[in-house]
């Protein structure tokens, strides 16, 4: 895959994450501001933990913990969806070499976001699906 194609996919995933935050979470977004603002302190702490795990290359372990948390947390669906969108948008910021080293792909980011939102009780609208 050529560099411009990879860059396009990265921008596309980020764009979908921003649109989902706006549609599903009814959040206004600033161009350079945070994509997600958490209401639950525990969700913010988990997001920080997942970012550290991702930065350390523990992507698959972080994703497993995300899915476990989405299934067990007592938060509302919006907070769970917020965490899922934040997770995959942050992961999408990583370059292809990082993802390859972590044994992860952009396609897994797309599928993971879809699966995580479904667990959180939300669906990606058909017109935004990337698969």
Buried (B, 14 or more C-beta within 10 A) or exposed (E): EEEEEEEEBBEBBBEBBBBBBEEBBEBEBEEEEEBBEBEBEBBBEBBEBBBEBBEEBBBEBBBEBBBEBBEEBEBEBBBBBBBBBBBBBBBBEBEBEBBEEBEBEBEBBBBBBBBBBBBBEBEBEEEBEBE
